[in-house]
Amino acid sequence: MRTSFNIPDEIVEEFDRVWQDQGIDNRSRAVREAMQEYVEAHSRLDDLAGEVVALVAFDYRHHDVIGELHAVQHQYQDVILNTSHTHQGEWCLESLFCRGPVGRVRELSNRLRDFDGVRRVKIMVIRDGQP
């Protein structure tokens, strides 16, 4: 299938540099691999049920969204055990250590993605409550 995307030039340039440094044959293959990783990362949480322990990490432009992000985190304090925050210029990196119903953790990660000032949200499930 052929398709097209609107992607900022600087992201395409960085993407090209990375896949070429990795020795991948062409951009199409690199995009397929990246899309597969995206599907795997986001499907994992969607496929689970019950309780999870997870790390939700995200980066954001501090001044654009800090108040709203804190409000969201307060709404999910039933699953957020601990937070870690670091500044990198105008960008911040935040990690939320979570435990609770997978639906609540999924809702939290989706809420974080709603903000234009949040660049990306990554989730790592540490344990899914399955024996």
N, CA and C of each residue as an Amber inpcrd file, in Angstrom:
protein
   393
   0.8440000  -1.1710000   0.0000000   0.0000000   0.0000000   0.0000000
   0.8920000   1.2370000   0.0000000   0.5830000   2.1660000  -0.8360000
   1.2900000   3.4390000  -0.8690000   0.4610000   4.4470000  -0.0830000
   1.1470000   5.2960000   0.6800000   0.4590000   6.3080000   1.4680000
   1.3750000   7.5140000   1.6100000   0.8510000   8.5970000   2.1260000
   1.6820000   9.7770000   2.3760000   1.3360000  10.3360000   3.7460000
   2.2910000  11.0610000   4.3310000   2.1330000  11.6330000   5.6620000
   2.6610000  13.0520000   5.6690000   2.1140000  13.8740000   6.5320000
   2.6670000  15.1960000   6.8130000   3.5250000  15.0680000   8.0570000
   4.8280000  15.1990000   7.9010000   5.7640000  15.0560000   9.0100000
   6.7310000  16.2330000   8.9420000   6.9860000  16.9060000  10.0670000
   7.9390000  18.0230000  10.0510000   9.3070000  17.5800000   9.5230000
   9.9450000  18.4490000   8.7650000  11.2310000  18.1410000   8.1290000
  12.2770000  17.6550000   9.1290000  12.3380000  18.3000000  10.2950000
  13.3820000  17.9250000  11.2610000  13.1900000  16.4960000  11.7770000
  11.9510000  16.0300000  11.8830000  11.7110000  14.6540000  12.3170000
  12.1240000  13.6830000  11.2160000  11.8020000  14.0030000   9.9690000
  12.1960000  13.1440000   8.8480000  13.7180000  13.0710000   8.7550000
  14.3890000  14.2070000   8.9040000  15.8560000  14.2140000   8.8350000
  16.4620000  13.3510000   9.9340000  15.9560000  13.4690000  11.1410000
  16.4660000  12.6580000  12.2590000  16.1490000  11.1810000  12.0420000
  14.9430000  10.8870000  11.5840000  14.5450000   9.5130000  11.2960000
  15.4720000   8.9050000  10.2440000  15.7300000   9.6610000   9.1720000
  16.6250000   9.1690000   8.1190000  18.0240000   8.9000000   8.6590000
  18.5140000   9.7900000   9.4950000  19.8460000   9.5930000  10.0680000
  19.9020000   8.3120000  10.8920000  18.8670000   8.0880000  11.7050000
  18.8540000   6.9190000  12.5860000  18.7790000   5.6210000  11.7940000
  17.8460000   5.5270000  10.8440000  17.7270000   4.2500000  10.1340000
  18.9530000   3.9860000   9.2710000  19.5570000   5.0200000   8.7230000
  20.7750000   4.8220000   7.9430000  21.9370000   4.3890000   8.8300000
  22.0480000   4.9880000  10.0280000  23.0850000   4.5780000  10.9840000
  22.9110000   3.1200000  11.4110000  21.6620000   2.6520000  11.4320000
  21.3750000   1.2770000  11.8280000  21.5970000   0.2830000  10.6940000
  21.8800000   0.7780000   9.4940000  22.1340000  -0.0970000   8.3600000
  20.8900000  -0.6740000   7.7210000  19.7440000  -0.0460000   7.9450000
  18.5050000  -0.5050000   7.3170000  18.5560000  -0.1200000   5.8380000
  18.0010000  -0.9770000   4.9900000  18.1200000  -0.8190000   3.5400000
  17.4570000   0.4350000   2.9760000  16.2730000   0.7990000   3.4990000
  15.5660000   1.9430000   2.9210000  14.5550000   2.4990000   3.9120000
  14.0540000   3.6870000   3.6140000  13.1120000   4.3650000   4.5010000
  11.8260000   3.5630000   4.6650000  11.3290000   2.9390000   3.5960000
  10.0880000   2.1660000   3.6950000  10.2160000   1.0520000   4.7240000
  11.3220000   0.3540000   4.6900000  11.5200000  -0.7170000   5.6750000
  11.5990000  -0.1320000   7.0880000  12.3070000   0.9800000   7.2360000
  12.4150000   1.6130000   8.5520000  11.0460000   2.0520000   9.0620000
  10.2070000   2.5960000   8.1830000   8.8600000   3.0210000   8.5790000
   8.0280000   1.8070000   8.9860000   8.1260000   0.7090000   8.2310000
   7.3930000  -0.5160000   8.5970000   7.7980000  -0.9860000   9.9880000
   9.1130000  -1.0170000  10.2570000   9.5910000  -1.4430000  11.5740000
   9.1030000  -0.5010000  12.6710000   9.1670000   0.7920000  12.4050000
   8.7100000   1.7650000  13.3980000   7.2200000   1.6180000  13.6710000
   6.4520000   1.3910000  12.6130000   5.0090000   1.2160000  12.7860000
   4.7140000  -0.0690000  13.5610000   5.4540000  -1.1220000  13.2910000
   5.2630000  -2.3720000  14.0240000   5.5670000  -2.1860000  15.5040000
   6.6530000  -1.4780000  15.8030000   6.9850000  -1.2010000  17.2040000
   5.8810000  -0.3830000  17.8660000   5.3310000   0.5730000  17.1550000
   4.2440000   1.3910000  17.6850000   3.0240000   0.5220000  17.9990000
   2.6620000  -0.3400000  17.0690000   1.5140000  -1.2300000  17.2640000
   1.7450000  -2.1260000  18.4690000   2.9350000  -2.7160000  18.5690000
   3.2400000  -3.5980000  19.7020000   3.1860000  -2.8450000  21.0230000
   3.7710000  -1.6600000  21.0580000   3.8130000  -0.8900000  22.3020000
   2.4180000  -0.5020000  22.7710000   1.5490000  -0.1410000  21.8470000
   0.2270000   0.3270000  22.2400000  -0.7820000  -0.8030000  22.3550000
  -0.5970000  -1.8740000  21.6590000  -1.5180000  -3.0020000  21.7590000
  -1.3310000  -3.7490000  23.0710000  -0.1260000  -3.7990000  23.5720000
   0.1560000  -4.5450000  24.7990000  -0.7660000  -4.0960000  25.9270000
  -0.8530000  -2.8210000  26.1560000  -1.7020000  -2.3190000  27.2320000
  -3.1710000  -2.5650000  26.9130000  -3.5430000  -2.4300000  25.6610000
  -4.9330000  -2.6490000  25.2680000  -5.3530000  -4.1040000  25.4190000
  -4.4030000  -5.0290000  25.2960000  -4.7150000  -6.4520000  25.3580000
  -4.8150000  -6.9860000  26.7780000  -4.4210000  -6.2100000  27.7650000
  -4.3830000  -6.6960000  29.1480000  -5.6980000  -6.4330000  29.8720000
  -5.8770000  -7.1790000  30.9330000  -7.0140000  -6.9750000  31.8310000
  -6.4970000  -7.0900000  33.2560000  -7.2530000  -6.6030000  34.1920000
  -6.8720000  -6.7290000  35.5970000  -5.9230000  -5.6350000  36.0350000
  -5.0520000  -5.9930000  36.9900000  -4.1110000  -5.0440000  37.5780000
  -2.7920000  -5.0570000  36.8200000  -2.1650000  -3.8820000  36.7320000
  -0.8370000  -3.7820000  36.1270000   0.0620000  -2.9060000  36.9840000
   1.3360000  -3.1270000  36.8300000   2.3640000  -2.2210000  37.3190000
   3.0380000  -1.7070000  36.0600000   3.1300000  -0.3860000  35.9250000
   3.6410000   0.1650000  34.6790000   4.3730000   1.4770000  34.9220000
   5.2600000   1.7680000  34.0040000   5.9270000   3.0560000  33.9620000
   5.3530000   3.8140000  32.7730000   4.8680000   5.0120000  33.0230000
   4.3710000   5.8790000  31.9600000   5.3220000   7.0700000  31.9120000
   6.0450000   7.2100000  30.8170000   7.0100000   8.2920000  30.6700000
   6.5700000   9.2020000  29.5350000   6.7650000  10.4930000  29.7090000
   6.3870000  11.4370000  28.6740000   7.2460000  12.6860000  28.7610000
   7.4100000  13.3480000  27.6220000   8.1280000  14.6060000  27.6100000
   7.1960000  15.6990000  27.0980000   7.4330000  16.8960000  27.5930000
   6.5150000  17.9840000  27.2710000   7.2150000  19.3340000  27.4220000
   6.6450000  20.3110000  26.7510000   7.1280000  21.6910000  26.8490000
   6.5090000  22.2880000  28.1160000   7.3400000  22.5210000  29.0940000
   6.9270000  22.8810000  30.4530000   5.8810000  23.9910000  30.5050000
   6.1790000  25.1290000  29.9220000   5.3010000  26.2930000  30.0780000
   3.9600000  26.1340000  29.3800000   3.8940000  25.2480000  28.3940000
   2.6590000  25.0910000  27.6270000   1.5720000  24.3430000  28.3820000
   1.9550000  23.3790000  29.2190000   0.9420000  22.4550000  29.7420000
   1.0860000  22.0750000  31.2140000   2.0050000  22.6790000  31.9450000
   2.2970000  22.1940000  33.3020000   1.0690000  22.1840000  34.2080000
   0.2740000  23.2150000  34.1900000  -0.9090000  23.2590000  35.0550000
  -1.9050000  22.1620000  34.7270000  -2.1750000  21.9890000  33.4540000
  -3.1330000  20.9700000  33.0250000  -2.6220000  19.5600000  33.3190000
  -1.3120000  19.3520000  33.1170000  -0.7460000  18.0260000  33.4060000
  -0.8430000  17.6870000  34.8830000  -0.5780000  18.6630000  35.7380000
  -0.7090000  18.4010000  37.1770000  -2.1500000  18.0780000  37.5460000
  -3.1010000  18.7600000  36.9160000  -4.5180000  18.4790000  37.1860000
  -4.8550000  17.0430000  36.7960000  -4.3680000  16.5920000  35.6390000
  -4.6210000  15.2140000  35.2000000  -3.9940000  14.2330000  36.1820000
  -2.7630000  14.4970000  36.5900000  -2.1020000  13.5750000  37.5220000
  -2.8650000  13.4770000  38.8400000  -3.4390000  14.5780000  39.2980000
  -4.2370000  14.5310000  40.5310000  -5.4980000  13.6890000  40.3500000
  -6.0550000  13.6910000  39.1430000  -7.2400000  12.8750000  38.8780000
  -6.9170000  11.3820000  38.8700000  -5.6470000  11.0380000  38.7070000
  -5.2450000   9.6290000  38.6300000  -4.3270000   9.2360000  39.7770000
  -4.4150000   9.9350000  40.9050000  -3.5510000   9.5920000  42.0210000
  -3.9100000   8.2480000  42.6560000  -5.0400000   7.6830000  42.2580000
  -5.3810000   6.3360000  42.7380000  -4.4910000   5.2680000  42.1030000
  -3.8640000   5.5750000  40.9370000  -2.9660000   4.6050000  40.2970000
  -1.5160000   5.0890000  40.2360000  -1.2690000   6.3690000  40.4110000
   0.1090000   6.8830000  40.3680000   0.7310000   6.7180000  41.7540000
   1.7800000   5.8980000  41.8230000   2.4660000   5.6650000  43.0900000
   3.5530000   6.7000000  43.3580000   4.2520000   7.0810000  42.2760000
   5.4250000   7.9190000  42.4220000   5.6690000   8.6370000  41.1020000
   6.2630000   9.8160000  41.1730000   6.6230000  10.5380000  39.9500000
   8.0820000  10.9520000  40.0190000   8.6700000  11.1190000  38.8610000
  10.0230000  11.6370000  38.7430000  10.0030000  12.6780000  37.6350000
  10.7120000  13.7650000  37.8580000  10.6440000  14.8920000  36.9270000
  12.0450000  15.4670000  36.7450000  12.3930000  15.7590000  35.5100000
  13.6630000  16.4300000  35.2500000  13.4730000  17.4680000  34.1550000
  14.2480000  18.5310000  34.2420000  14.1750000  19.6160000  33.2600000
  15.2980000  19.4650000  32.2430000  14.9840000  19.7560000  30.9960000
  15.9720000  19.7810000  29.9230000  15.6570000  20.9940000  29.0650000
  16.1290000  22.1490000  29.4960000  15.7870000  23.3910000  28.8070000
  14.3080000  23.6750000  28.9820000  13.6240000  23.9700000  27.8770000
  12.1860000  24.2360000  27.9560000  11.3730000  22.9490000  27.9850000
  12.0320000  21.8070000  27.7990000  11.3560000  20.5070000  27.8210000
  11.5580000  19.8410000  29.1670000  10.5850000  19.0470000  29.5600000
  10.6690000  18.2710000  30.7850000  10.4250000  16.8090000  30.4560000
  11.0200000  15.9500000  31.2420000  10.7660000  14.5180000  31.1540000
  10.1630000  14.0990000  32.4800000   9.0330000  13.4280000  32.4070000
   8.3280000  12.9950000  33.6080000   8.0690000  11.5040000  33.5050000
   8.2250000  10.8110000  34.6270000   7.8820000   9.3890000  34.6610000
   6.9370000   9.1560000  35.8270000   5.9090000   8.3780000  35.5380000
   4.8850000   8.0500000  36.5320000   4.9300000   6.5500000  36.7770000
   5.1790000   6.1590000  37.9930000   5.1600000   4.7450000  38.3530000
   3.7470000   4.4260000  38.8230000   3.0970000   3.5130000  38.1280000
   1.6750000   3.2650000  38.3460000   1.3980000   1.8290000  38.7500000
   0.3350000   1.6470000  39.5350000  -0.1940000   0.3240000  39.8570000
  -1.6890000   0.4600000  40.0090000  -2.3920000  -0.4310000  39.3010000
  -3.8370000  -0.3940000  39.4150000  -4.5060000  -1.0460000  38.2250000
  -5.8040000  -0.8360000  38.1140000  -6.5460000  -1.4300000  36.9970000
  -6.0090000  -0.9350000  35.6600000  -5.8280000  -1.8650000  34.7430000
  -5.2560000  -1.5250000  33.4440000  -6.0800000  -0.4370000  32.7480000
  -7.3710000  -0.4360000  32.9360000  -8.2100000   0.5850000  32.3120000
  -7.8600000   1.9840000  32.7800000  -7.5610000   2.1340000  34.0730000
  -7.1920000   3.4550000  34.6020000  -5.8400000   3.8970000  34.0710000
  -4.8800000   2.9730000  33.9930000  -3.5620000   3.3210000  33.4630000
  -3.6800000   3.6820000  31.9780000  -4.5030000   2.9460000  31.2560000
  -4.7320000   3.2420000  29.8380000  -5.3750000   4.6300000  29.6960000
  -6.3810000   4.9310000  30.5080000  -7.0310000   6.2480000  30.4680000
  -6.0140000   7.3610000  30.7250000  -5.1730000   7.1620000  31.7250000
  -4.1530000   8.1540000  32.0710000  -3.2340000   8.4030000  30.8820000
  -2.7320000   7.3500000  30.2730000  -1.8110000   7.5320000  29.1450000
  -2.5100000   8.2210000  27.9780000  -3.7650000   7.8960000  27.7510000
  -4.5130000   8.5560000  26.6720000  -4.7580000  10.0280000  26.9740000
  -5.0410000  10.3460000  28.2170000  -5.2410000  11.7500000  28.6040000
  -3.9720000  12.5620000  28.3850000  -2.8170000  11.9680000  28.7050000
  -1.5510000  12.6700000  28.5120000  -1.2930000  12.9560000  27.0360000
  -1.7340000  12.0670000  26.1750000  -1.5470000  12.2370000  24.7270000
  -2.4410000  13.3410000  24.1540000  -3.4480000  13.7730000  24.8970000
  -4.3790000  14.7850000  24.4090000  -3.7650000  16.1840000  24.3170000
  -2.6390000  16.4080000  24.9600000  -2.0520000  17.7410000  25.0200000
  -1.0820000  17.9690000  23.8660000  -1.2430000  19.1010000  23.1750000
  -0.3160000  19.4390000  22.1010000   1.1040000  19.6270000  22.6140000
   1.2590000  20.0950000  23.8490000   2.5880000  20.3290000  24.4140000
   3.3130000  19.0650000  24.8240000   2.6120000  17.9250000  24.8320000
   3.2480000  16.6400000  25.1450000   3.7310000  16.0370000  23.8320000
   5.0340000  15.7680000  23.7590000   5.5930000  15.2720000  22.5020000
   5.3430000  13.7870000  22.3340000   5.5800000  12.9890000  23.3470000
   5.3400000  11.5430000  23.2320000   5.0970000  10.9540000  24.6060000
   4.3880000   9.8350000  24.6070000   4.0770000   9.0890000  25.8250000
   4.5090000   7.6480000  25.5770000   5.3270000   7.1050000  26.4840000
   5.7990000   5.7240000  26.3730000   5.3350000   4.9600000  27.6050000
   4.9350000   3.7150000  27.3970000   4.4520000   2.8830000  28.4900000
   5.2600000   1.5970000  28.5190000   5.7120000   1.2350000  29.7000000
   6.3910000  -0.0380000  29.8800000   5.6460000  -0.7900000  30.9810000
   5.0540000  -1.9100000  30.6090000   4.3490000  -2.7330000  31.5910000
   5.3950000  -3.6140000  32.2690000   5.4980000  -3.4770000  33.5600000
   6.4960000  -4.2350000  34.3180000   5.9280000  -5.5850000  34.7130000
   4.6550000  -5.5980000  35.0840000   3.9890000  -6.8530000  35.4380000
   2.5250000  -6.6710000  35.1310000   1.9300000  -7.6840000  34.5300000
   0.5350000  -7.5340000  34.1330000  -0.4350000  -8.2680000  35.0530000
   0.0290000  -8.7110000  36.2000000  -0.8500000  -9.3560000  37.1450000
  -1.1770000 -10.7990000  36.8110000  -0.6620000 -11.2980000  35.6950000
  -0.9050000 -12.6870000  35.3190000   0.1090000 -13.5790000  36.0250000
  -0.3230000 -14.7690000  36.4770000   0.6050000 -15.6760000  37.1530000
   1.6880000 -16.1980000  36.2340000
